[in-house]
């Protein structure tokens, strides 16, 4: 019996970033998955704050060279890789000079969110799926961590729904406290459309005429997880009230095992289908 494959898509990960609890979870979870006998791959953005020399990043030429379209403009996608210290695991970084060269992650020196955060997010989410296609590696579980990954569930269930590599893949979305969707422009939904996909299909990313990334991701995901203990009450209500399988926040000692049990329950559903 072949090993199950889990793709972790995250906006943060230690030791490369230390912005929030996502960084820690995204470090520990893949190692736990691998020890549990599953295959694992991890994708994240290559922010300018990541020291390439210290972390020994290098370009993967065979994966680089694609162009990703954002708002009718082409942006080259560069793929880099590093080995996670003290683990036999590689982390893949999606890079582009226009979006990720700057020496800060989501905000400028005055603490204001970058105006192009929505474009950076669209580039990353599109780039993730095209990179996995380049891998030729069909995942059984795709686990998305954080608002910057929140378009992946929608793309998988619409523009990529007939892509053989993703047939049968279960997508999970972990919602955390932070989300910059409220700083996005009203053009976000139309810009996020992909492969002639009508923007109406992304209407779930709006709530009361405001951009709501958690709302959209949860609507398209096969399962949802509360990633933060302290989370906005409206997000908590959204997740708990969803008709999708839901995993609430658990104690630190039970966290990783709880994720594995959640994975296995979705994989069992996949077999029954």
C-alpha positions in Angstrom: 0.0 0.0 0.0 1.5 3.3 -1.1 2.1 6.1 1.4 -0.4 8.8 1.7 0.9 12.2 0.6 0.3 15.5 2.5 1.0 18.9 1.0 1.5 21.7 3.6 0.9 25.2 2.2 1.8 27.8 4.7 2.4 31.6 4.9 5.0 31.1 7.6 7.4 28.5 9.0 10.1 28.3 11.6 13.1 28.7 11.4 12.6 30.9 8.3 10.0 33.2 9.9 8.7 33.7 13.5 5.7 36.0 12.9 2.9 34.0 14.7 1.9 30.6 16.0 1.6 29.5 12.3 5.4 29.4 12.1 5.6 27.0 15.0 2.8 24.7 13.9 4.0 24.6 10.3 7.4 23.5 11.6 6.2 20.7 14.0 3.3 19.3 11.9 5.3 18.2 8.8 7.8 16.4 10.9 5.1 14.6 12.8 3.4 13.7 9.6 6.6 12.3 8.2 7.3 10.3 11.4 3.7 8.9 11.1 4.7 7.3 7.8 3.2 9.7 5.3 5.1 11.6 2.5 5.3 15.3 3.0 6.0 18.4 1.0 6.0 22.0 2.2 5.5 25.2 0.2 5.8 28.8 1.5 6.7 32.3 0.2 10.4 33.3 0.0 10.1 36.6 1.9 13.0 39.0 1.7 13.6 38.6 5.5 14.7 35.0 4.9 18.5 34.8 4.9 19.2 32.6 1.9 22.9 32.0 2.9 22.1 31.1 6.5 19.3 28.7 5.6 21.1 27.4 2.5 18.4 28.1 -0.1 19.1 27.4 -3.7 17.1 27.6 -6.9 15.5 24.5 -8.3 16.1 25.2 -12.0 13.9 22.4 -13.3 10.9 23.9 -11.4 11.5 27.6 -12.1 10.8 29.4 -15.3 7.0 29.6 -15.1 5.1 32.9 -15.4 2.1 33.6 -13.1 -0.6 36.0 -14.3 -1.9 38.5 -11.7 -4.3 41.2 -12.9 -3.2 40.6 -16.6 0.5 41.0 -15.9 3.0 38.2 -16.1 5.4 37.6 -13.1 8.2 35.0 -13.2 8.0 32.3 -10.6 11.3 31.2 -9.1 11.4 28.0 -6.9 14.0 27.6 -4.2 14.5 24.8 -1.7 16.2 24.3 1.6 16.5 21.3 4.0 14.7 21.7 7.3 17.4 21.6 10.1 17.4 18.3 12.1 14.9 16.8 9.8 15.1 14.8 6.5 12.7 17.2 4.8 12.8 19.8 2.1 10.9 23.1 2.1 10.1 24.8 -1.2 10.0 28.6 -1.5 8.0 30.5 -4.1 9.9 33.7 -5.0 9.4 36.7 -7.2 11.4 40.0 -7.0 8.3 42.2 -7.4 6.4 40.6 -4.5 8.9 39.1 -2.1 12.3 40.9 -2.3 11.3 43.6 0.3 12.8 43.2 3.8 9.5 42.9 5.6 6.6 40.4 5.3 3.2 42.0 5.2 3.7 45.6 6.5 5.9 48.6 5.7 8.2 50.3 8.2 5.3 52.3 9.5 3.2 49.3 10.2 0.9 49.8 7.3 -0.1 46.7 5.2 1.4 46.7 1.8 -1.0 47.8 -0.9 -0.2 44.8 -3.1 -0.7 42.1 -0.4 -3.7 40.8 -2.4 -1.6 40.5 -5.5 1.1 38.8 -3.6 -1.4 36.3 -2.2 -2.9 35.6 -5.7 0.6 35.1 -7.1 1.4 32.7 -4.3 -1.8 30.6 -4.4 -1.6 30.3 -8.2 2.0 29.5 -8.0 1.5 26.7 -5.4 -0.8 24.7 -7.7 1.4 25.2 -10.8 4.4 24.1 -8.7 2.7 20.9 -7.5 1.9 20.2 -11.2 5.6 20.6 -12.0 6.4 18.1 -9.1 4.1 15.5 -10.7 3.3 14.6 -7.1 -0.5 13.9 -6.5 -1.4 14.8 -2.8 -4.0 13.1 -0.8 -4.3 15.9 1.7 -3.6 19.6 1.0 -3.5 21.5 4.3 -3.5 25.3 4.0 -2.3 27.5 6.9 -3.2 31.1 7.1 -5.1 33.8 5.1 -2.4 34.0 2.5 -3.2 30.5 1.4 -7.0 31.0 1.4 -7.5 31.0 -2.4 -6.0 27.5 -2.8 -9.3 25.7 -1.8 -11.3 27.8 -4.3 -8.8 27.2 -7.2 -8.8 23.5 -6.4 -12.6 23.2 -6.5 -13.1 25.3 -9.6 -10.2 26.0 -12.1 -8.3 22.9 -11.2 -11.2 20.5 -10.5 -10.5 18.4 -13.6 -6.7 18.4 -13.2 -5.8 14.7 -12.9 -3.1 15.4 -10.3 -5.6 16.8 -7.8 -8.4 14.3 -8.4 -9.6 13.1 -5.0 -7.4 15.4 -3.0 -8.9 16.6 0.2 -8.2 20.3 1.1 -8.1 21.5 4.7 -8.1 25.2 5.7 -6.7 26.3 9.1 -8.0 29.7 10.1 -5.9 31.8 12.4 -6.4 35.1 14.2 -4.7 37.3 11.7 -6.3 38.1 8.3 -5.6 41.1 6.1 -8.6 40.7 3.9 -10.2 43.8 5.3 -7.4 45.8 3.7 -8.0 44.4 0.2 -9.5 46.4 -2.6 -13.0 45.9 -4.0 -11.3 44.6 -7.2 -9.9 41.6 -5.3 -12.5 39.1 -6.4 -12.2 40.0 -10.1 -8.4 40.0 -9.9 -8.4 36.5 -8.2 -10.4 34.9 -11.0 -8.3 32.4 -12.9 -8.5 30.4 -16.2 -11.6 32.2 -17.4 -13.3 31.3 -14.1 -16.2 33.7 -13.5 -15.7 36.0 -10.5 -19.2 35.0 -9.3 -17.6 31.7 -8.2 -15.5 33.7 -5.8 -18.4 35.5 -4.3 -18.0 33.5 -1.1 -14.9 35.6 -0.4 -17.2 38.5 0.4 -19.4 38.9 3.4 -21.6 41.9 3.9 -19.8 43.5 1.0 -16.5 43.1 2.7 -13.6 40.8 1.7 -13.7 37.8 4.1 -10.9 35.3 3.3 -11.8 32.9 6.0 -15.4 32.8 4.8 -14.3 32.0 1.2 -11.7 29.4 2.1 -14.1 27.6 4.5 -16.8 27.4 1.8 -14.5 25.6 -0.6 -12.5 23.4 1.8 -13.3 19.8 2.7 -12.5 20.4 6.3 -11.8 23.4 8.5 -9.6 23.8 11.6 -9.5 26.5 14.3 -5.7 27.2 14.3 -5.6 30.0 17.0 -6.8 29.7 20.5 -7.7 33.4 20.5 -9.7 34.0 17.4 -12.3 36.5 16.3 -15.8 35.5 17.5 -17.3 35.8 14.0 -14.6 33.4 12.6 -15.2 30.9 15.4 -18.9 31.0 14.7 -18.2 30.6 11.0 -16.0 27.5 11.5 -18.3 25.8 14.1 -21.4 26.5 12.1 -19.9 25.1 8.9 -21.4 21.9 7.4 -17.8 20.7 6.8 -15.8 18.5 9.2 -14.4 20.8 11.9 -11.5 20.5 14.3 -11.5 22.9 17.2 -8.3 24.1 18.9 -6.9 21.5 21.2 -4.2 21.5 23.9 -0.6 21.6 22.8 0.1 18.0 23.8 -2.8 16.7 21.7 -2.5 19.1 18.8 -0.4 17.1 16.4 -2.2 13.8 17.0 -5.5 15.6 16.6 -4.4 16.8 13.2 -3.4 13.2 12.2 -6.8 11.9 13.3 -8.5 14.6 11.3 -6.5 13.7 8.2 -7.4 10.0 8.6 -11.1 10.8 9.0 -11.0 12.7 5.7 -9.0 10.0 4.0 -11.6 7.4 5.1 -14.3 9.6 3.5 -12.3 9.6 0.3 -12.2 5.8 0.3 -16.0 5.6 0.9 -16.6 8.0 -2.0 
